[in-house]
Amino acid sequence: MSDDLRSKGVKNEVTGAAKEAEGKIRDAAADITGDDSENLKAKGKTLEGKIQKNFGKAQQDADDDRD
């Protein structure tokens, strides 16, 4: 069960980091094009990624504390 929590944490951390990177790229593109709507969506994607990444880190920390 411990490995399951750790693997879920790693998966969430990696997926979150990818979403965060996607959001930053979309934000930069929106800045270039001046698309305010896309800019807001990009910031939302960046925030979603940060939250998921930090949740994954917390899952891994919880697994470490159980050992």
N, C-alpha and C positions, 0 to 999 in steps of 0.2 A: 504494500500500500504506500509505503514511503517513496518508492521509486515512481509510483503513479503521480503523486503530488509534485515531485521534482520535475518529472517530464512535462506535466501540464504547465508548470511554472516556466520552464524553458521555452515551451511552445508559445505561451502567452507573451513572454518577453520578446522573442524573435518576431512574432506577428505584430506586436505593438510597435516595435522599432521600425518595421517595414511600413506600417501605416503612418507613423510619424514622418518618415522620410518622404513618403508619397505626398503627404500634406505640405511639407516644406517645398517640394518641387512644384506642386500645383500653386502654392502661394507665390512663388517667384514668377511663374508664368502669368499668373493673374496680375501681378504688379506690372509686368511688361505690357500686357494688353490693356490694362486699366479696367478689367472686369471685376466690379465690386461684388457681384453675386458669387462668382467663382472664388474670390478672395475669402469670403465668409465660409464657403464650403471647405476650402483648403484649411483654414484655421480650425474648423470643426474636426477635420480628419487628423490634423496634427494633435489636437487635444485628445481625441479618441485613442490615438496611438500611444501618447504619453501615459494615459490612464491604464491601458492594457499592459504596457511594458512594466509599469510600477506594480500592477497587480501580480504579474508573473514573478517579479522580484520578491514580493511579499510571500507568494506561495513557496518559493524556494527557501526563504528565510524561515518560514513556518516548518518546513521539512527539516531544515538544519536543527531547529530547536527541539524537534521530536526525537532526534537521534541521540 
